[in-house]
Amino acid sequence: KNGSHGNSVGCLLVKSSNKGSFATSYDAKSGEDAVKGLKDKMKKPQVILMFATPGAEEGIIEKLHEAFPDVPVFGGTAADDALAGEWRVMSKDSSSETGVSLVGVAGDVKVGASMLGPYTATDKKVVATKTEGRRVFEIDGKPAADWALEWIGDDVKEQYEKGGLVLPQTAQSPLGIKQASGEYVTNHLAAFGGEEKFIDFFAPIVQGSELVVMDSGDGPLTGYGSTFEKAYDVALTQGSMAGSSPVAGLLIFCGGMAIAVGDNLDKGLSNEGFVSKIDSLPILGTTCFGEQGQLPEAKTNVQRNLSCGMILLG
């Protein structure tokens, strides 16, 4: 039945007549070992599906690029309810809070995927002048937390002073980094560092990057229904899925966006345009703490936040 279901477990089974259509690799700790394991089983997949835990994603994407140049990577990061490290990635034998699971899809399977940031750029722009990985120390040469407080306001005053998470307060306003291709990679401001006045994100911020405040429009009020529809439409035209009909789909939806929509999630999933297009197609939805996808124009795989995508199989 269409809609969201709390406190439930979902399972999507896909079968191919060709035993070599899919290859899986899992490691409880090492992304590099998981990549090596996949390479041993499938030398040249057409697409790789990636599932990891927070903080490890960009390192895994780098290893995948080294082993599988130009192969698109799509996926979502494991999540929990309170950023308490209770997330898990599973294999057929075990699960781990630091696990990495990879799925290679061979060329005989029809597959198309999308990953969208449903926002428009505003005129508010700053430069991350001092960063380290996902941590930003200075913006425009001043303490990053000072700028963030001025931007967001009193809703984050306590976290500004004492440190702490601000996921709900920032879920509707990602910061975008414009790529040379013109595409934006969206990033979620996750936490304040208290007296040290740094801020943390769920994706890496390269020093010198221009950060653009993005506007979510009516997305949260409508449950991002039009984004679900567009994610499906785009995936239907990508890769080997173009011109074919899918038999199953996986919806990747950012957990931050789920926070932003709240009780409107079912409104989005029941969007008339989306429902009419998927019809009776089996779709499993996931809410994630980070999303991975290939930028259509730049053809690069990136770690991003506050994004929504669809993976279609046929």
N, C-alpha and C positions, 0 to 999 in steps of 0.2 A: 504494500500500500504506500502511495506517495506520502512524503512528509518526513519530519524528524522524529526520532524515537530515543528518549532519554533512558539511561541505565540499561542499554541493550547491546547485543553483540551481533555484528553483521558479517556475512561471508559471501564472497562472490567467486564462484567456480567457473573456470574457463577450460575447455578441452579442445585439443587439436588432434587430428588423425596422424600428424607427423610427430614422432617422439622428440625430434630435435627442434621443435618450434619455440620452446622456451628453455632457458637455462637459469638456474638460481645459484646464488652464492651468499653465504652468511658468515660473519665473524662477530664474536661477542665483544671485541674491543677495537680491532684494527681495520680501518677503512682500506688501507693499502693491501692487507691480506685478502679482504673481501673482493677487491678489484682483481687481484691475481687469480683468485679462485674462479671468477667469472671468465677471465681471459682463457684459462685452461679449458673451459667448457664450450665457449663460443668466441671464436676469433673476431667476427665482424657482425655484431648485432645491428639491426636497423634502428633500434631505439633501446635505451636502458631506463628501467624504472628503479628509482632510488628511494630508500626509506632509512633514515638515520635518526640520531638524537641531537638535541640542541648543542650548538658549538662546534660540531664536527663537519658540518655540511660543506663549507667551502674547501676544506682540505680533501674531502672525498671527491668533489667535483674536479679538483686539480689532478688527482691521481687517475680519475676516469679519462680526463683529457689526454694524459700522457699515454694511457694504454689503448684508448679508443678515440683517436683524433676525429673530430667532426661528427661524432655520433650524438644525436640529441639525447638529453637527459631530462626526465621529468619525474617529479615525486613530491613527497611531503614529509615533514619532520614529526616524529612522535611527540605527543603532548600529555600533560596531566592536568589536574584541576587547579593547582596552586603554585606552579613553578617550584615544586618541592623535590624534583629529581625522581619522581615516581613513574616517569614515562618508561616504556619498554618497546623494543623491537623484537619480533619473534621469528623463529625459523620452525621447521617441522619438529625439531628436537628440543629447543630451549628458547629462553627469552633473556634479554639483557638490557640494563639501563644505559649501556654504551654500545649497543649492538648496531650493526650495519647489514641491511638486507638489500640485495641487488637482483634484478630480474632482467635478463637479456631477451629481447624479442627478435626472432629470426625473420628473414625476408619473406617467408611464405604466409605470414600472418598480416592481415590488413590492420594498420594502426595509424591513428592520427591523434595529435595532442595539442593542447593550448594552455597558456598561462597568462592571465590578464591582470592588470592593475586598473580597476575601473574608476579612474580619477582624472581630474583636469588640473593643470598647473596654474598656480596663482602667481601674482607678481612678487610675493614675498620670497626672497632668496638670500642665502648666507653662504659662507665658505667655511668648511671644516679645516681649520688651520693647524690643528695638532691632534693626531689620532694614533691609535695602536689597535689594530684588529677591529673589533666591534666597539671599542671605547673611544669616545670623543672628549678630549680635554679642553680644547679651545675652539670657539667659533668666532670668526672675524677678529682673532687675536685676543679675545676675552674669555673668561671662564664659560664653558659650554652651558653649565646649569643656569647661569644668570640669564642667558638668552632664552633658554627653554622656559624658565619661569615667566619671563616677560611675554613670551609667545602664548603659553597655555593659560596662565593666570593662577588665581588662588586655589583652583582645584588640585594643584600639585604642591601647594605651599609646604605642607607637612613633609612630603618626600624630599623637597628641595632642602629643607633644614636637617632632616634626620636620615635621609637616604631611603630608598625603597622602590617598589614597583609602581608603574603608572600605566599599565596596559589599558584599562578601561578609558582613562582620560585621553589617551592618544590614539585610540583605535579608529577614529573617524578621520584623522588627519595625518596620513603618512608623509614622510619626507622623501621626495624623489630625487634620484641622480640621473641626469640626462646623459645618455650615451652618444658617442659619435654618430651613431645611426639615427639619432633623433628619438629613440625609444627611452622610456623612463624605467628605471628599476626602483621599486618602492621599498621603503625601510620603516620599521616600526620602532619608535622610541620606547624602550622598555623600562628603564630605571634611572633614578638619580643616585649619585654617589655620596650625598651628604656633604660634609665639610670639605671634601676634596673637590667638589664642584665639577665632576665629570658626569657624562651621561652615557648610558649603554644602549645598544641597538641589538636586534636579532639578526643582523647581517653586517658584513664588514663595511667600514667606511674608509675609503682611501683618503689619505691626507691630501688636501688641496681640492677635494671634491666640492662642487657647488650643490648645496642642499636646497631643494625647492619645496615649499609647503604645497601640498596637494589638497584638492577639495573633493569630497566624496558625494556631493550633490544630494539627491534623494535616495541614494543607495541604501543607507541604514533603515529608512522609513519603509521602503518597499521590499526589504529582505534581499536586496540585490537580485531580484528575479530576472531583470533584463541582462544582468551579467551572466547568470547561469545559461540563459538562452544564447548569448553571444559566445560564451565559452564552448558550447556545443556546436554552434555554427562554424566557428573557426577550426575546431578539431576535425570536423567533417571534411574540411578542404585540405588538410595537411597530410604530408607523407603519402604512404600507400593507401590510406583511407579515401583519398580524393576519388570521387565517382563511385564509391562502394557504399554498402549499407552495414552499419555496425550491428553486432550481436550482444554487446555488453559495454558498460562504461564505468569509469571510476571518476567521481567528482572530488577534486581537491579544493578545500575551502579553508581559508586561514582562520585559526581559532580567535584571532583578534577581530576579524570581521564578524564572527559569530557573537562575540561580546558586543560589538557595535549594533547588531540587528536585534539582539535579545529575543523577545517573543515574536518578532516579525519574521523569524526564519521560515516558518511554515508558509507565510505569505509569499516569500520568495520562491520556495519549492513548488508552490501551487500556481505560480505565474502562468497565465493562460498561454502565452507564446512558448514558454519552455515546455509545459506539459503537452501541448499539441505536437511538438516536434519529437519528443522522446517517446510519446505514445506508451507502448508496453515494453520498451527497452529496459532490461534489468540494469539498474545503476546503483552502485554502492557509494555512499558519501563519507568523507573523512574530514575532520577538523584538525588542523596541524599548527605547529609552532614554528613554521618556516616552510617555504615552498621553493621548489627547484623547477627550472624550465629553460628552454632554449629561446632566445630572442629571435623572432622571425626574420628581422632585417640583418642584425649583426651576426647571426648564426653562432652565438656564444652561449654556453650554459652558465646560469647564474643562480646564486642564492638570493632570495627576495622575501618580502613580507607583505602582509595584507593584500594577498593575491588570490585569485580564483582560477582554476583550470579544469579541463576535462581530458581524460584519456579514453579514447574509443578503440575497441578491438572488433575485428570482423574476420 
